[in-house]
Amino acid sequence: MNKKEKNDFIDVLNNMLEENKNFYLADIAGLTAEESSSLRRLCYKQNVTIQVVKNTLLKKAFDKNSIDFTQLDDVLKGNTSIMFAEEAKAPASVIKTFRKKSKKPLLKAALVEEEFYIGDDNLSMLAQLKSKNELIGDIITLLQSPAKNVISSLQSSSNKLSGIVKTLSERQE
């Protein structure tokens, strides 16, 4: 790769970092060609983009970016792959699923909605994150629940309620 190609790749990485709110850095060193292909297929099925990057080029892309990525300097050692996805938990789910068959990939770090998660111990928590649509659905369900309870109570006891009102009106006479 010559200097111009490297600079072009750094610009491409920087654009990807700007466009995506979520990315994961993973170590896939030691995977066989077959395992690597299997991982890429799984990523494709889950709408996750994966690319092996040189740490120096990734560091330069971080430096060009408006976000402060200095927290990730310590993880930019060894083999690094970057995974992008619209859904925050998709790369974590891919890693977790793939690790049922293999010891790799290992999560080095993740940036999810402007929050850094460093280390493989965060993988389980990241895999359990709910998407925006799932959270909206949960909120709607919570908001509808009290109204549904009141309506169903009124409907089920409409005869009782009308009887109580009738009894109270007769009583006052």
Protein Blocks (a to p, Z undefined) as FASTA:
>chain_A
ZZklmmmmmmmmmmmmmmpmbdcdddfehiafklmmmmmmmmmmnopacddddfklmmmm
mmmpmbdcklmmmmmgcjddddddfblklmmmmmmmmmmmpmbdcdfbdceehiacedjk
lmmmmmmpccfklmmmmmmmmmmmmmmmmmmmmmmmmmmmmmmmmmmmmmmZZ
